[in-house]
Amino acid sequence: MTEKKELIKNIYLYLATLIGLTLIIVGSVQLIDLGLKTFIFKKAEEVIVYPVYPKPVGPEGKELTEEEIKKQQEEQRQFEIKQREIEKQRKAANSLAMLIVGIPIFFYHLKLTKRNDETKN
């Protein structure tokens, strides 16, 4: 019975250590990806949308002037820039959360695993 408990304990410790390590790796990869896209490969975040030019019509059913069309296009461009910034912050928060959770899990269970291996010998 003791050997079975010891086996289950070892499986738990190694599995928890692996989960912590996985969180660290995934979080780190996401942060590196975000950093590369933000500072080096700046065009990697751009989205190219095929332009569609329907007859622009305002809320009253009137055709929009050239100035109003340009204003709408600029508003759309600003919206897309804000949306990309929000997505970057969301990704950074997610990555940091993985690291904040993964690092303690990994090191705590690694320490327990080493201590468990030392007591066996």
Secondary structure, 3 states (H helix, E strand, C coil): CHHHHHHHHHHHHHHHHHHHHHHHHHHHHHHHHHHHHHHCCHHHHCCCCCCCCCCCECCCCCECCHHHHHHHHHHHHHHHHHHHHHHHHHHHHHHHHHHHHHHHHHHHHHHHHHHHHHHHC
